[in-house]
Amino acid sequence: MKHRILVVEDDAAVLEVLQLMLSEKFDVIVATNGKEGVRLYESLKPDLVLMDIVMPEMDGVQATREILKKDPNAKILAITAYASHRGHEMLEAGALEIIEKPFTKKQLIETIEKHLES
């Protein structure tokens, strides 16, 4: 059975690329803002979350806190082009690691698999 990954990303083009990169190996669910991400996490209990930081309605930092409040064992990885500015906020909120854009498919999958195995 494939692991279920929730991708929370507001940029449609980035979301499409992530789905293409991940869909052959994982069952991919998508949310376009933090609020929707929290709701989908609660109902679908994915194995791992890829969380963008800068989003409308609820940013990735707040969404990460909300998910971890409900499930302290949630595995959340931050995806951002702003690691130097906001990365520390995500780690403080409870993200396990920051994946900095741009990244390769290989880097992304290796990072996800490392956290799924731990």
Backbone as XML, in Angstrom:
<?xml version="1.0"?>
<chain id="A" units="angstrom">
  <residue number="1" name="MET">
    <atom name="N" x="0.830" y="-1.196" z="0.000"/>
    <atom name="CA" x="0.000" y="0.000" z="0.000"/>
    <atom name="C" x="0.871" y="1.256" z="0.000"/>
  </residue>
  <residue number="2" name="LYS">
    <atom name="N" x="0.465" y="2.232" z="-0.780"/>
    <atom name="CA" x="1.234" y="3.475" z="-0.862"/>
    <atom name="C" x="1.019" y="4.328" z="0.377"/>
  </residue>
  <residue number="3" name="HIS">
    <atom name="N" x="2.085" y="5.020" z="0.781"/>
    <atom name="CA" x="1.957" y="6.001" z="1.861"/>
    <atom name="C" x="1.139" y="7.176" z="1.351"/>
  </residue>
  <residue number="4" name="ARG">
    <atom name="N" x="0.365" y="7.763" z="2.245"/>
    <atom name="CA" x="-0.468" y="8.915" z="1.887"/>
    <atom name="C" x="0.239" y="10.206" z="2.297"/>
  </residue>
  <residue number="5" name="ILE">
    <atom name="N" x="0.414" y="11.094" z="1.324"/>
    <atom name="CA" x="1.091" y="12.371" z="1.551"/>
    <atom name="C" x="0.093" y="13.505" z="1.312"/>
  </residue>
  <residue number="6" name="LEU">
    <atom name="N" x="0.007" y="14.426" z="2.278"/>
    <atom name="CA" x="-0.813" y="15.621" z="2.107"/>
    <atom name="C" x="0.100" y="16.765" z="1.708"/>
  </residue>
  <residue number="7" name="VAL">
    <atom name="N" x="-0.173" y="17.380" z="0.552"/>
    <atom name="CA" x="0.615" y="18.521" z="0.080"/>
    <atom name="C" x="-0.236" y="19.777" z="0.265"/>
  </residue>
  <residue number="8" name="VAL">
    <atom name="N" x="0.272" y="20.720" z="1.069"/>
    <atom name="CA" x="-0.438" y="21.974" z="1.329"/>
    <atom name="C" x="0.367" y="23.093" z="0.657"/>
  </residue>
  <residue number="9" name="GLU">
    <atom name="N" x="-0.175" y="23.609" z="-0.441"/>
    <atom name="CA" x="0.561" y="24.560" z="-1.293"/>
    <atom name="C" x="-0.450" y="25.412" z="-2.058"/>
  </residue>
  <residue number="10" name="ASP">
    <atom name="N" x="-0.296" y="26.736" z="-2.008"/>
    <atom name="CA" x="-1.273" y="27.622" z="-2.663"/>
    <atom name="C" x="-0.946" y="27.935" z="-4.119"/>
  </residue>
  <residue number="11" name="ASP">
    <atom name="N" x="0.269" y="27.676" z="-4.546"/>
    <atom name="CA" x="0.672" y="27.964" z="-5.930"/>
    <atom name="C" x="0.304" y="26.771" z="-6.819"/>
  </residue>
  <residue number="12" name="ALA">
    <atom name="N" x="-0.643" y="26.979" z="-7.733"/>
    <atom name="CA" x="-1.159" y="25.884" z="-8.567"/>
    <atom name="C" x="-0.071" y="25.197" z="-9.376"/>
  </residue>
  <residue number="13" name="ALA">
    <atom name="N" x="0.885" y="25.957" z="-9.909"/>
    <atom name="CA" x="1.957" y="25.371" z="-10.720"/>
    <atom name="C" x="2.869" y="24.486" z="-9.859"/>
  </residue>
  <residue number="14" name="VAL">
    <atom name="N" x="3.222" y="24.965" z="-8.681"/>
    <atom name="CA" x="4.076" y="24.191" z="-7.768"/>
    <atom name="C" x="3.327" y="22.932" z="-7.323"/>
  </residue>
  <residue number="15" name="LEU">
    <atom name="N" x="2.038" y="23.087" z="-7.039"/>
    <atom name="CA" x="1.214" y="21.955" z="-6.622"/>
    <atom name="C" x="1.198" y="20.865" z="-7.691"/>
  </residue>
  <residue number="16" name="GLU">
    <atom name="N" x="1.050" y="21.287" z="-8.936"/>
    <atom name="CA" x="1.028" y="20.336" z="-10.054"/>
    <atom name="C" x="2.363" y="19.601" z="-10.179"/>
  </residue>
  <residue number="17" name="VAL">
    <atom name="N" x="3.459" y="20.334" z="-10.061"/>
    <atom name="CA" x="4.788" y="19.722" z="-10.136"/>
    <atom name="C" x="4.974" y="18.706" z="-8.995"/>
  </residue>
  <residue number="18" name="LEU">
    <atom name="N" x="4.566" y="19.087" z="-7.790"/>
    <atom name="CA" x="4.702" y="18.176" z="-6.650"/>
    <atom name="C" x="3.865" y="16.914" z="-6.853"/>
  </residue>
  <residue number="19" name="GLN">
    <atom name="N" x="2.641" y="17.081" z="-7.366"/>
    <atom name="CA" x="1.798" y="15.910" z="-7.633"/>
    <atom name="C" x="2.465" y="14.994" z="-8.649"/>
  </residue>
  <residue number="20" name="LEU">
    <atom name="N" x="3.031" y="15.573" z="-9.708"/>
    <atom name="CA" x="3.711" y="14.759" z="-10.727"/>
    <atom name="C" x="4.919" y="14.031" z="-10.137"/>
  </residue>
  <residue number="21" name="MET">
    <atom name="N" x="5.695" y="14.741" z="-9.308"/>
    <atom name="CA" x="6.887" y="14.141" z="-8.704"/>
    <atom name="C" x="6.531" y="12.978" z="-7.780"/>
  </residue>
  <residue number="22" name="LEU">
    <atom name="N" x="5.416" y="13.106" z="-7.070"/>
    <atom name="CA" x="5.113" y="12.172" z="-5.986"/>
    <atom name="C" x="4.103" y="11.081" z="-6.320"/>
  </residue>
  <residue number="23" name="SER">
    <atom name="N" x="3.266" y="11.308" z="-7.330"/>
    <atom name="CA" x="2.102" y="10.432" z="-7.513"/>
    <atom name="C" x="2.419" y="8.990" z="-7.903"/>
  </residue>
  <residue number="24" name="GLU">
    <atom name="N" x="3.559" y="8.731" z="-8.529"/>
    <atom name="CA" x="3.822" y="7.330" z="-8.868"/>
    <atom name="C" x="4.243" y="6.521" z="-7.638"/>
  </residue>
  <residue number="25" name="LYS">
    <atom name="N" x="4.752" y="7.209" z="-6.633"/>
    <atom name="CA" x="5.258" y="6.515" z="-5.450"/>
    <atom name="C" x="4.329" y="6.622" z="-4.231"/>
  </residue>
  <residue number="26" name="PHE">
    <atom name="N" x="3.520" y="7.693" z="-4.193"/>
    <atom name="CA" x="2.676" y="7.958" z="-3.030"/>
    <atom name="C" x="1.247" y="8.265" z="-3.446"/>
  </residue>
  <residue number="27" name="ASP">
    <atom name="N" x="0.344" y="8.109" z="-2.500"/>
    <atom name="CA" x="-1.038" y="8.527" z="-2.663"/>
    <atom name="C" x="-1.060" y="10.004" z="-2.238"/>
  </residue>
  <residue number="28" name="VAL">
    <atom name="N" x="-1.294" y="10.916" z="-3.172"/>
    <atom name="CA" x="-1.168" y="12.352" z="-2.912"/>
    <atom name="C" x="-2.537" y="13.016" z="-2.742"/>
  </residue>
  <residue number="29" name="ILE">
    <atom name="N" x="-2.679" y="13.745" z="-1.643"/>
    <atom name="CA" x="-3.877" y="14.551" z="-1.373"/>
    <atom name="C" x="-3.400" y="16.003" z="-1.385"/>
  </residue>
  <residue number="30" name="VAL">
    <atom name="N" x="-4.221" y="16.924" z="-1.888"/>
    <atom name="CA" x="-3.777" y="18.319" z="-1.945"/>
    <atom name="C" x="-4.735" y="19.264" z="-1.218"/>
  </residue>
  <residue number="31" name="ALA">
    <atom name="N" x="-4.143" y="20.309" z="-0.656"/>
    <atom name="CA" x="-4.896" y="21.401" z="-0.045"/>
    <atom name="C" x="-4.240" y="22.690" z="-0.530"/>
  </residue>
  <residue number="32" name="THR">
    <atom name="N" x="-5.043" y="23.729" z="-0.744"/>
    <atom name="CA" x="-4.486" y="24.968" z="-1.292"/>
    <atom name="C" x="-4.299" y="26.076" z="-0.263"/>
  </residue>
  <residue number="33" name="ASN">
    <atom name="N" x="-4.610" y="25.791" z="1.008"/>
    <atom name="CA" x="-4.278" y="26.733" z="2.069"/>
    <atom name="C" x="-4.189" y="25.972" z="3.391"/>
  </residue>
  <residue number="34" name="GLY">
    <atom name="N" x="-3.671" y="26.643" z="4.413"/>
    <atom name="CA" x="-3.437" y="25.986" z="5.695"/>
    <atom name="C" x="-4.705" y="25.476" z="6.358"/>
  </residue>
  <residue number="35" name="LYS">
    <atom name="N" x="-5.783" y="26.264" z="6.258"/>
    <atom name="CA" x="-7.056" y="25.884" z="6.878"/>
    <atom name="C" x="-7.557" y="24.561" z="6.294"/>
  </residue>
  <residue number="36" name="GLU">
    <atom name="N" x="-7.526" y="24.470" z="4.961"/>
    <atom name="CA" x="-7.949" y="23.245" z="4.274"/>
    <atom name="C" x="-7.001" y="22.096" z="4.627"/>
  </residue>
  <residue number="37" name="GLY">
    <atom name="N" x="-5.713" y="22.399" z="4.743"/>
    <atom name="CA" x="-4.727" y="21.385" z="5.112"/>
    <atom name="C" x="-5.018" y="20.764" z="6.466"/>
  </residue>
  <residue number="38" name="VAL">
    <atom name="N" x="-5.347" y="21.608" z="7.445"/>
    <atom name="CA" x="-5.675" y="21.118" z="8.791"/>
    <atom name="C" x="-6.917" y="20.224" z="8.731"/>
  </residue>
  <residue number="39" name="ARG">
    <atom name="N" x="-7.952" y="20.681" z="8.001"/>
    <atom name="CA" x="-9.199" y="19.928" z="7.887"/>
    <atom name="C" x="-8.950" y="18.555" z="7.236"/>
  </residue>
  <residue number="40" name="LEU">
    <atom name="N" x="-8.185" y="18.543" z="6.137"/>
    <atom name="CA" x="-7.894" y="17.279" z="5.450"/>
    <atom name="C" x="-7.023" y="16.364" z="6.306"/>
  </residue>
  <residue number="41" name="TYR">
    <atom name="N" x="-6.100" y="16.953" z="7.058"/>
    <atom name="CA" x="-5.269" y="16.125" z="7.943"/>
    <atom name="C" x="-6.158" y="15.392" z="8.943"/>
  </residue>
  <residue number="42" name="GLU">
    <atom name="N" x="-7.080" y="16.116" z="9.551"/>
    <atom name="CA" x="-7.969" y="15.523" z="10.558"/>
    <atom name="C" x="-8.810" y="14.395" z="9.973"/>
  </residue>
  <residue number="43" name="SER">
    <atom name="N" x="-9.335" y="14.593" z="8.760"/>
    <atom name="CA" x="-10.238" y="13.584" z="8.206"/>
    <atom name="C" x="-9.521" y="12.418" z="7.534"/>
  </residue>
  <residue number="44" name="LEU">
    <atom name="N" x="-8.340" y="12.656" z="6.958"/>
    <atom name="CA" x="-7.683" y="11.606" z="6.178"/>
    <atom name="C" x="-6.431" y="11.014" z="6.825"/>
  </residue>
  <residue number="45" name="LYS">
    <atom name="N" x="-5.923" y="11.633" z="7.877"/>
    <atom name="CA" x="-4.753" y="11.130" z="8.613"/>
    <atom name="C" x="-3.618" y="10.645" z="7.694"/>
  </residue>
  <residue number="46" name="PRO">
    <atom name="N" x="-3.043" y="11.554" z="6.891"/>
    <atom name="CA" x="-1.940" y="11.140" z="6.010"/>
    <atom name="C" x="-0.699" y="10.737" z="6.812"/>
  </residue>
  <residue number="47" name="ASP">
    <atom name="N" x="0.204" y="10.029" z="6.149"/>
    <atom name="CA" x="1.435" y="9.575" z="6.798"/>
    <atom name="C" x="2.441" y="10.710" z="6.953"/>
  </residue>
  <residue number="48" name="LEU">
    <atom name="N" x="2.330" y="11.727" z="6.081"/>
    <atom name="CA" x="3.284" y="12.836" z="6.103"/>
    <atom name="C" x="2.648" y="14.042" z="5.425"/>
  </residue>
  <residue number="49" name="VAL">
    <atom name="N" x="3.050" y="15.239" z="5.857"/>
    <atom name="CA" x="2.547" y="16.487" z="5.272"/>
    <atom name="C" x="3.716" y="17.285" z="4.709"/>
  </residue>
  <residue number="50" name="LEU">
    <atom name="N" x="3.554" y="17.765" z="3.470"/>
    <atom name="CA" x="4.490" y="18.733" z="2.890"/>
    <atom name="C" x="3.779" y="20.075" z="2.982"/>
  </residue>
  <residue number="51" name="MET">
    <atom name="N" x="4.338" y="21.009" z="3.734"/>
    <atom name="CA" x="3.651" y="22.253" z="4.059"/>
    <atom name="C" x="4.409" y="23.461" z="3.506"/>
  </residue>
  <residue number="52" name="ASP">
    <atom name="N" x="3.743" y="24.216" z="2.636"/>
    <atom name="CA" x="4.289" y="25.498" z="2.205"/>
    <atom name="C" x="4.185" y="26.450" z="3.398"/>
  </residue>
  <residue number="53" name="ILE">
    <atom name="N" x="4.972" y="27.522" z="3.403"/>
    <atom name="CA" x="4.913" y="28.451" z="4.531"/>
    <atom name="C" x="3.983" y="29.623" z="4.240"/>
  </residue>
  <residue number="54" name="VAL">
    <atom name="N" x="4.212" y="30.291" z="3.112"/>
    <atom name="CA" x="3.453" y="31.503" z="2.807"/>
    <atom name="C" x="2.201" y="31.147" z="2.009"/>
  </residue>
  <residue number="55" name="MET">
    <atom name="N" x="1.030" y="31.261" z="2.674"/>
    <atom name="CA" x="-0.254" y="30.930" z="2.035"/>
    <atom name="C" x="-1.342" y="31.848" z="2.570"/>
  </residue>
  <residue number="56" name="PRO">
    <atom name="N" x="-2.430" y="32.014" z="1.798"/>
    <atom name="CA" x="-3.562" y="32.809" z="2.290"/>
    <atom name="C" x="-4.362" y="32.039" z="3.343"/>
  </residue>
  <residue number="57" name="GLU">
    <atom name="N" x="-5.232" y="32.741" z="4.028"/>
    <atom name="CA" x="-6.138" y="32.199" z="5.055"/>
    <atom name="C" x="-5.425" y="31.735" z="6.314"/>
  </residue>
  <residue number="58" name="MET">
    <atom name="N" x="-4.509" y="30.790" z="6.195"/>
    <atom name="CA" x="-3.725" y="30.334" z="7.346"/>
    <atom name="C" x="-2.362" y="29.917" z="6.811"/>
  </residue>
  <residue number="59" name="ASP">
    <atom name="N" x="-1.295" y="30.528" z="7.333"/>
    <atom name="CA" x="0.031" y="30.183" z="6.808"/>
    <atom name="C" x="0.503" y="28.834" z="7.345"/>
  </residue>
  <residue number="60" name="GLY">
    <atom name="N" x="1.616" y="28.386" z="6.805"/>
    <atom name="CA" x="2.135" y="27.066" z="7.152"/>
    <atom name="C" x="2.543" y="26.924" z="8.605"/>
  </residue>
  <residue number="61" name="VAL">
    <atom name="N" x="3.006" y="28.024" z="9.216"/>
    <atom name="CA" x="3.419" y="27.981" z="10.619"/>
    <atom name="C" x="2.203" y="27.687" z="11.499"/>
  </residue>
  <residue number="62" name="GLN">
    <atom name="N" x="1.125" y="28.433" z="11.272"/>
    <atom name="CA" x="-0.102" y="28.251" z="12.049"/>
    <atom name="C" x="-0.714" y="26.867" z="11.790"/>
  </residue>
  <residue number="63" name="ALA">
    <atom name="N" x="-0.743" y="26.464" z="10.520"/>
    <atom name="CA" x="-1.316" y="25.155" z="10.169"/>
    <atom name="C" x="-0.517" y="24.018" z="10.812"/>
  </residue>
  <residue number="64" name="THR">
    <atom name="N" x="0.807" y="24.152" z="10.834"/>
    <atom name="CA" x="1.670" y="23.143" z="11.472"/>
    <atom name="C" x="1.329" y="23.033" z="12.952"/>
  </residue>
  <residue number="65" name="ARG">
    <atom name="N" x="1.193" y="24.194" z="13.617"/>
    <atom name="CA" x="0.839" y="24.184" z="15.052"/>
    <atom name="C" x="-0.514" y="23.510" z="15.290"/>
  </residue>
  <residue number="66" name="GLU">
    <atom name="N" x="-1.488" y="23.833" z="14.432"/>
    <atom name="CA" x="-2.844" y="23.272" z="14.589"/>
    <atom name="C" x="-2.830" y="21.750" z="14.431"/>
  </residue>
  <residue number="67" name="ILE">
    <atom name="N" x="-2.123" y="21.263" z="13.409"/>
    <atom name="CA" x="-2.055" y="19.816" z="13.168"/>
    <atom name="C" x="-1.367" y="19.113" z="14.341"/>
  </residue>
  <residue number="68" name="LEU">
    <atom name="N" x="-0.258" y="19.675" z="14.813"/>
    <atom name="CA" x="0.487" y="19.038" z="15.904"/>
    <atom name="C" x="-0.276" y="19.090" z="17.234"/>
  </residue>
  <residue number="69" name="LYS">
    <atom name="N" x="-1.149" y="20.084" z="17.401"/>
    <atom name="CA" x="-1.998" y="20.147" z="18.591"/>
    <atom name="C" x="-2.946" y="18.944" z="18.603"/>
  </residue>
  <residue number="70" name="LYS">
    <atom name="N" x="-3.466" y="18.614" z="17.418"/>
    <atom name="CA" x="-4.423" y="17.511" z="17.285"/>
    <atom name="C" x="-3.725" y="16.152" z="17.234"/>
  </residue>
  <residue number="71" name="ASP">
    <atom name="N" x="-2.525" y="16.122" z="16.639"/>
    <atom name="CA" x="-1.765" y="14.875" z="16.522"/>
    <atom name="C" x="-0.276" y="15.171" z="16.730"/>
  </residue>
  <residue number="72" name="PRO">
    <atom name="N" x="0.199" y="15.027" z="17.979"/>
    <atom name="CA" x="1.605" y="15.332" z="18.291"/>
    <atom name="C" x="2.614" y="14.491" z="17.495"/>
  </residue>
  <residue number="73" name="ASN">
    <atom name="N" x="2.151" y="13.366" z="16.903"/>
    <atom name="CA" x="3.062" y="12.506" z="16.141"/>
    <atom name="C" x="3.052" y="12.802" z="14.637"/>
  </residue>
  <residue number="74" name="ALA">
    <atom name="N" x="2.342" y="13.823" z="14.227"/>
    <atom name="CA" x="2.280" y="14.166" z="12.797"/>
    <atom name="C" x="3.686" y="14.461" z="12.267"/>
  </residue>
  <residue number="75" name="LYS">
    <atom name="N" x="3.940" y="14.000" z="11.048"/>
    <atom name="CA" x="5.234" y="14.261" z="10.398"/>
    <atom name="C" x="5.015" y="15.360" z="9.365"/>
  </residue>
  <residue number="76" name="ILE">
    <atom name="N" x="5.594" y="16.524" z="9.628"/>
    <atom name="CA" x="5.402" y="17.679" z="8.751"/>
    <atom name="C" x="6.749" y="18.182" z="8.268"/>
  </residue>
  <residue number="77" name="LEU">
    <atom name="N" x="6.875" y="18.295" z="6.947"/>
    <atom name="CA" x="8.077" y="18.854" z="6.331"/>
    <atom name="C" x="7.681" y="20.167" z="5.673"/>
  </residue>
  <residue number="78" name="ALA">
    <atom name="N" x="8.481" y="21.199" z="5.876"/>
    <atom name="CA" x="8.190" y="22.497" z="5.260"/>
    <atom name="C" x="8.844" y="22.564" z="3.892"/>
  </residue>
  <residue number="79" name="ILE">
    <atom name="N" x="8.117" y="23.155" z="2.938"/>
    <atom name="CA" x="8.674" y="23.400" z="1.608"/>
    <atom name="C" x="8.628" y="24.901" z="1.394"/>
  </residue>
  <residue number="80" name="THR">
    <atom name="N" x="9.769" y="25.504" z="1.093"/>
    <atom name="CA" x="9.763" y="26.952" z="0.945"/>
    <atom name="C" x="10.922" y="27.472" z="0.118"/>
  </residue>
  <residue number="81" name="ALA">
    <atom name="N" x="10.708" y="28.620" z="-0.475"/>
    <atom name="CA" x="11.798" y="29.343" z="-1.136"/>
    <atom name="C" x="12.371" y="30.358" z="-0.156"/>
  </residue>
  <residue number="82" name="TYR">
    <atom name="N" x="11.738" y="30.458" z="1.023"/>
    <atom name="CA" x="12.134" y="31.474" z="2.006"/>
    <atom name="C" x="12.737" y="30.872" z="3.266"/>
  </residue>
  <residue number="83" name="ALA">
    <atom name="N" x="13.501" y="29.820" z="3.117"/>
    <atom name="CA" x="14.040" y="29.128" z="4.296"/>
    <atom name="C" x="14.832" y="30.065" z="5.198"/>
  </residue>
  <residue number="84" name="SER">
    <atom name="N" x="15.596" y="30.968" z="4.613"/>
    <atom name="CA" x="16.420" y="31.840" z="5.443"/>
    <atom name="C" x="15.572" y="32.825" z="6.246"/>
  </residue>
  <residue number="85" name="HIS">
    <atom name="N" x="14.397" y="33.203" z="5.725"/>
    <atom name="CA" x="13.533" y="34.148" z="6.435"/>
    <atom name="C" x="12.584" y="33.471" z="7.415"/>
  </residue>
  <residue number="86" name="ARG">
    <atom name="N" x="11.924" y="32.391" z="6.973"/>
    <atom name="CA" x="10.834" y="31.821" z="7.761"/>
    <atom name="C" x="11.089" y="30.382" z="8.213"/>
  </residue>
  <residue number="87" name="GLY">
    <atom name="N" x="12.184" y="29.788" z="7.786"/>
    <atom name="CA" x="12.461" y="28.397" z="8.112"/>
    <atom name="C" x="12.479" y="28.119" z="9.607"/>
  </residue>
  <residue number="88" name="HIS">
    <atom name="N" x="13.127" y="29.012" z="10.372"/>
    <atom name="CA" x="13.213" y="28.814" z="11.826"/>
    <atom name="C" x="11.826" y="28.814" z="12.472"/>
  </residue>
  <residue number="89" name="GLU">
    <atom name="N" x="10.889" y="29.615" z="11.922"/>
    <atom name="CA" x="9.523" y="29.642" z="12.463"/>
    <atom name="C" x="8.860" y="28.277" z="12.297"/>
  </residue>
  <residue number="90" name="MET">
    <atom name="N" x="9.085" y="27.650" z="11.141"/>
    <atom name="CA" x="8.488" y="26.332" z="10.891"/>
    <atom name="C" x="9.081" y="25.279" z="11.819"/>
  </residue>
  <residue number="91" name="LEU">
    <atom name="N" x="10.385" y="25.341" z="12.030"/>
    <atom name="CA" x="11.026" y="24.374" z="12.930"/>
    <atom name="C" x="10.526" y="24.577" z="14.357"/>
  </residue>
  <residue number="92" name="GLU">
    <atom name="N" x="10.383" y="25.848" z="14.774"/>
    <atom name="CA" x="9.850" y="26.132" z="16.108"/>
    <atom name="C" x="8.409" y="25.635" z="16.243"/>
  </residue>
  <residue number="93" name="ALA">
    <atom name="N" x="7.647" y="25.711" z="15.146"/>
    <atom name="CA" x="6.248" y="25.255" z="15.166"/>
    <atom name="C" x="6.155" y="23.732" z="15.216"/>
  </residue>
  <residue number="94" name="GLY">
    <atom name="N" x="7.245" y="23.045" z="14.846"/>
    <atom name="CA" x="7.265" y="21.591" z="14.947"/>
    <atom name="C" x="7.566" y="20.834" z="13.665"/>
  </residue>
  <residue number="95" name="ALA">
    <atom name="N" x="7.855" y="21.565" z="12.575"/>
    <atom name="CA" x="8.236" y="20.869" z="11.335"/>
    <atom name="C" x="9.532" y="20.101" z="11.576"/>
  </residue>
  <residue number="96" name="LEU">
    <atom name="N" x="9.652" y="18.937" z="10.953"/>
    <atom name="CA" x="10.831" y="18.090" z="11.150"/>
    <atom name="C" x="12.030" y="18.558" z="10.341"/>
  </residue>
  <residue number="97" name="GLU">
    <atom name="N" x="11.756" y="19.174" z="9.201"/>
    <atom name="CA" x="12.843" y="19.572" z="8.302"/>
    <atom name="C" x="12.316" y="20.609" z="7.315"/>
  </residue>
  <residue number="98" name="ILE">
    <atom name="N" x="13.242" y="21.395" z="6.768"/>
    <atom name="CA" x="12.904" y="22.376" z="5.736"/>
    <atom name="C" x="13.465" y="21.865" z="4.410"/>
  </residue>
  <residue number="99" name="ILE">
    <atom name="N" x="12.616" y="21.791" z="3.404"/>
    <atom name="CA" x="13.066" y="21.439" z="2.054"/>
    <atom name="C" x="13.026" y="22.740" z="1.259"/>
  </residue>
  <residue number="100" name="GLU">
    <atom name="N" x="14.185" y="23.190" z="0.833"/>
    <atom name="CA" x="14.270" y="24.488" z="0.173"/>
    <atom name="C" x="14.054" y="24.384" z="-1.331"/>
  </residue>
  <residue number="101" name="LYS">
    <atom name="N" x="13.161" y="25.240" z="-1.858"/>
    <atom name="CA" x="12.944" y="25.330" z="-3.311"/>
    <atom name="C" x="14.121" y="26.095" z="-3.893"/>
  </residue>
  <residue number="102" name="PRO">
    <atom name="N" x="14.608" y="25.741" z="-5.071"/>
    <atom name="CA" x="14.208" y="24.582" z="-5.866"/>
    <atom name="C" x="14.882" y="23.299" z="-5.369"/>
  </residue>
  <residue number="103" name="PHE">
    <atom name="N" x="14.221" y="22.177" z="-5.572"/>
    <atom name="CA" x="14.773" y="20.877" z="-5.192"/>
    <atom name="C" x="14.508" y="19.907" z="-6.331"/>
  </residue>
  <residue number="104" name="THR">
    <atom name="N" x="15.233" y="18.778" z="-6.317"/>
    <atom name="CA" x="15.003" y="17.776" z="-7.357"/>
    <atom name="C" x="14.013" y="16.736" z="-6.856"/>
  </residue>
  <residue number="105" name="LYS">
    <atom name="N" x="13.443" y="16.003" z="-7.773"/>
    <atom name="CA" x="12.521" y="14.918" z="-7.429"/>
    <atom name="C" x="13.223" y="13.919" z="-6.503"/>
  </residue>
  <residue number="106" name="LYS">
    <atom name="N" x="14.465" y="13.598" z="-6.834"/>
    <atom name="CA" x="15.239" y="12.642" z="-6.037"/>
    <atom name="C" x="15.411" y="13.146" z="-4.600"/>
  </residue>
  <residue number="107" name="GLN">
    <atom name="N" x="15.789" y="14.426" z="-4.437"/>
    <atom name="CA" x="15.961" y="15.000" z="-3.093"/>
    <atom name="C" x="14.653" y="14.934" z="-2.310"/>
  </residue>
  <residue number="108" name="LEU">
    <atom name="N" x="13.574" y="15.285" z="-2.971"/>
    <atom name="CA" x="12.267" y="15.323" z="-2.321"/>
    <atom name="C" x="11.859" y="13.932" z="-1.840"/>
  </residue>
  <residue number="109" name="ILE">
    <atom name="N" x="11.936" y="12.954" z="-2.725"/>
    <atom name="CA" x="11.518" y="11.592" z="-2.378"/>
    <atom name="C" x="12.424" y="10.992" z="-1.300"/>
  </residue>
  <residue number="110" name="GLU">
    <atom name="N" x="13.727" y="11.227" z="-1.395"/>
    <atom name="CA" x="14.647" y="10.709" z="-0.377"/>
    <atom name="C" x="14.343" y="11.303" z="0.997"/>
  </residue>
  <residue number="111" name="THR">
    <atom name="N" x="14.045" y="12.598" z="1.030"/>
    <atom name="CA" x="13.740" y="13.257" z="2.305"/>
    <atom name="C" x="12.434" y="12.709" z="2.885"/>
  </residue>
  <residue number="112" name="ILE">
    <atom name="N" x="11.424" y="12.563" z="2.048"/>
    <atom name="CA" x="10.136" y="12.014" z="2.510"/>
    <atom name="C" x="10.327" y="10.597" z="3.046"/>
  </residue>
  <residue number="113" name="GLU">
    <atom name="N" x="11.026" y="9.755" z="2.281"/>
    <atom name="CA" x="11.221" y="8.361" z="2.701"/>
    <atom name="C" x="12.000" y="8.261" z="4.009"/>
  </residue>
  <residue number="114" name="LYS">
    <atom name="N" x="12.978" y="9.122" z="4.173"/>
    <atom name="CA" x="13.773" y="9.133" z="5.426"/>
    <atom name="C" x="12.841" y="9.359" z="6.621"/>
  </residue>
  <residue number="115" name="HIS">
    <atom name="N" x="11.895" y="10.292" z="6.496"/>
    <atom name="CA" x="10.992" y="10.592" z="7.615"/>
    <atom name="C" x="9.890" y="9.542" z="7.778"/>
  </residue>
  <residue number="116" name="LEU">
    <atom name="N" x="9.486" y="8.912" z="6.691"/>
    <atom name="CA" x="8.471" y="7.853" z="6.801"/>
    <atom name="C" x="9.043" y="6.635" z="7.521"/>
  </residue>
  <residue number="117" name="GLU">
    <atom name="N" x="10.352" y="6.401" z="7.345"/>
    <atom name="CA" x="10.991" y="5.237" z="7.970"/>
    <atom name="C" x="11.298" y="5.474" z="9.433"/>
  </residue>
  <residue number="118" name="SER">
    <atom name="N" x="11.440" y="6.741" z="9.825"/>
    <atom name="CA" x="11.842" y="7.031" z="11.216"/>
    <atom name="C" x="10.679" y="6.923" z="12.196"/>
  </residue>
</chain>
